Amino acid sequence: MSRPQQITVLGATGSIGLSTLDVIARHPERYQVFALSGFTRLSELLALCVRHAPGSP
């Protein structure tokens, strides 16, 4: 089986970013969060980092 594709989500706290993270979470065998970025919603970004553990093997 191949390794999951590493995904960077720019604007992770926005509507498109959250939808992207939902798809990633539904398909862990195919995708893995590599990095997340955000601009003003830093507490939400931190929560997403805790949940999705970007960069973890």
N, C-alpha and C positions, 0 to 999 in steps of 0.2 A: 504494500500500500504506500502511496506517495505521501510526503509531508504536507501539512496544511499550508495554504498560501498565506503569506504574511501580509496584513493589510494595515495601512496607515490611514486614519480617519481625521481629516482636517475639518474643523468646525464640529467636533463631536457632540457639543451640547445643543446644537440647532436641530431642527426637525429632520433634515436629510441625514445628518450625522447619527441621530438617534435611530432612525429607520435602518441605516446601514448596520449599526451595532446590533439591532434586533435580528437582522438576517445572519450576521456572523454568529450570534449566540445560538441560532436555530440549526446551524450547520458546522459544529465544531470539528468534524472530520475533514472539512474542506477549507475552513478559514480560521485564522488566529490573529488577534489584534497585536500588531507590532508597536504602534505608537498612536497617541491621541493628541489633538491640539484643541485649544479653545481660546477665547479672548476675554470675556467679561464674567462668565458664570463659573468662577474658579471652584466654588464649593461643589457644584454639580460635576465639574471635570474631575475633581478628586474622587468623588463617589464612583464615577465611571472607571477611573483607574483602579480603584479597589475591586470593583466587580469584574472587570475584564483583564486585569493583570497584564498590561502591555509589556511586551518584551520577554515574558516568561516562557520557558520551554514547554 
